Amino acid sequence: MATNAPSGSRRVLALAVAALLVVGVAAAIYVAAGGGGKQKVVTVTGLSGSEKLPFFQDKRVVSRLHSLGFDVQTEPAGSREIATKFDLTKYDFAFPAGLPAAQQIKDRFKTLPPYSVFYTPMVIASFKPIAGILAANGMAARENGVYTFDVARYLQAVAENKHWQQLKRSRAYPVDKSVVVTSTDVRTSNSAAMYLSLASYVANDDNIVQSRAQADASLPLMTQLFLKQGFVSSTSEQPFVDYLTIGIGKSPLVMIYEAQFVARAAQDDGSIRPDMVLLYPQPTVLSKHTFVPLTPSGDRLGKALTTDKRLEELEIEYGFRTADAKAFHEFTRSHGMQAPDSIVNTVDPPSFEILEYMIRKIDRAYKTQR
């Protein structure tokens, strides 16, 4: 007859089985969480301004995001278009370049809280001879190696239809063209909308335009800022490329994102020449690149873009200012650039509705001109 195992042996066996179960469950949790060197990768799709596509396409960014569990697929679209024309239920995130568009998206789709990933001020790419002419005419100044641009004096020159040849010391640029800043198309591009925001603020006696009546009062001059340019590009990259390749002859003053200039200068490929300078408008407006999560996966990505140190280093390499002001300062200085450590004289853009109202009015002026 078989005999039962001693009670002590049964207890040892039970404890061993229990230990194996605990180890198995822990291992399963570890693997599910991406342990063992293998992170489960989730495809996350979204719409982003074209100015951020090079960042998302950078192999180092792709690799880092992959290690964090993301395969990010981005489609280019203008910030205004993202907010008004797309069915965002098909995407995990929206990443416009401007806060008004981000707020509109949040309000329309009742999204999760957005992330302020990075920002960049609007600046004017120019040349030392042009900066000298502007300084002689009270439209620019240089302090601590940084040029500033007086927006009020500039708007006065536009209102008076000043040409370069009419300015003092214009022999450095003896051209019979209107003094006007080249921008992108305000009907499609965020950088032009930011330009409109800061110009309308100054034209409205240094106040944010808050009503249609205030907008109507400044619109004749605002319209001239864009119509005088002639053909305008729909993306922020093209005017900057023209500035780099064609030079002073085509566009002596180009409204760009500071990040574009900083990122290109850091590449040290010779495209930023010694005679090229940045003018910082007084006041200026910040283009706040705001990540709007539309799904839980999008929310996880937004959190990674704002908290992961390696991604933040790469964001700064692309010229963007992050919460780490010291890192941006060290980066620009290490590449021989003189950029303000902080941007103090800034204004907020109008609400999305008022900005849209002004843009539609300018669009009508374009159509009337044809």
Sequence and secondary structure as in RCSB ss.txt:
>XXXX:A:sequence
MATNAPSGSRRVLALAVAALLVVGVAAAIYVAAGGGGKQKVVTVTGLSGSEKLPFFQDKRVVSRLHSLGFDVQTE
PAGSREIATKFDLTKYDFAFPAGLPAAQQIKDRFKTLPPYSVFYTPMVIASFKPIAGILAANGMAARENGVYTFD
VARYLQAVAENKHWQQLKRSRAYPVDKSVVVTSTDVRTSNSAAMYLSLASYVANDDNIVQSRAQADASLPLMTQL
FLKQGFVSSTSEQPFVDYLTIGIGKSPLVMIYEAQFVARAAQDDGSIRPDMVLLYPQPTVLSKHTFVPLTPSGDR
LGKALTTDKRLEELEIEYGFRTADAKAFHEFTRSHGMQAPDSIVNTVDPPSFEILEYMIRKIDRAYKTQR
>XXXX:A:secstr
      HHHHHHHHHHHHHHHHHHHHHHHHHHTT TT    EEEEEEE GGGHHHHH HHHHHHHHHTTEEEEEE
E  HHHHHHTS GGG SEEE SSHHHHHHHHHHHT S  EEEEEEEEEEEEEHHHHHHHHHTTSEEEETTEEEEE
HHHHHHHHHTT BGGGSTTGGGS   SB   B   TTT HHHHHHHHHHHHHHTTSS   SHHHHHHHHHHHHHH
HHTT S  SSSHHHHHHHHHTGGGT SSEEEEHHHHHHHHHHTSS S TTEEEEEEESEEEEEEEEEE SHHHHH
HHHHHHH HHHHHHHHHTT B S HHHHHHHHHHTT    SS  SEE    HHHHHHHHHHHHHHHHHH 
